[in-house]
Amino acid sequence: MAEFGVVTPSVAVAGGTPATATGKALSVVALRKTYGDVVAVDEASMEIAAGEFVTFLGASGSGKTTTLMMIAGFCEPDSGTITVGAVTSRGSRRRSGVSVSSSSSTCSSRT
């Protein structure tokens, strides 16, 4: 974003720079999560480079926490892929190097 005078910091990572096939540290493709008939996250996709600072902004109930919990591996997406570094995951498993902070940290089924 040099056109706005913002410089992305360079981040050194032990063991080399982790990167997905597209060269980004994190890649999320077509992530989807439902609770019964309620669609919490609908086909979310994003790529985030190492050293980028990202904020999710949205209305209450828009899927921000659910998306972060899936990225961190605390709950399983219904579909989609999450790639952190060179590791692609389709199931729920805690990912090292990913930190999620939220007052609501559950992905249990809602009834």
Order of alpha helices (4+ residues) and beta strands (2+ residues): beta-beta-alpha-beta-beta
